[in-house]
């Protein structure tokens, strides 16, 4: 996950970053190599470690996931523009009609 680059900017090596995240070094390596994804329940820990706003960390987490899907499916960058339009529509609909329920 791209947010883990913050640890490197702080001068932490992989062992130090894994310790801060409370995961073992091997697991961190698989996350950094894209084999496994960082779990959402770690976001609060990450926001504290890097002294970042939780919502910013959450946004980066989900953008990273979405970007990986877009890349794997060989979609264009335009996909983000369409996603933004759709999200804006969901938010607008939610504000006027109450809670909308999205199906998987």
C-alpha positions, 0 to 999 in steps of 0.5 A: 500500500502506498501509505507505507512509503511514509515509513521509508520517508521517516527513515524506518527500515522494514523491521521497524515499520513492521514493528510499528504496524504490529505485524511480522516482517514477512507479512509486511513484505507480502503487503509491499509486494502486492501479494496481500493487502493491508487490512482495513482494521490497521488504518487507525494504527497507521493514522496514529503512527504517521500522525495523519488524519484517519479519513485521509488514510482511509481515502488513500487505502481505498484509492490504492485498492481501486487503482490496483483493480483498474490497473489489473483490468487495464482500464484507462485513467478516465475510469477515475473521472467516471467513478467520481461522477458516480460517487457524486451522484450517490452522495447527491441522491443520498442527501435528497432521498435518504440512505441508498443501499448499494448491492454488491 
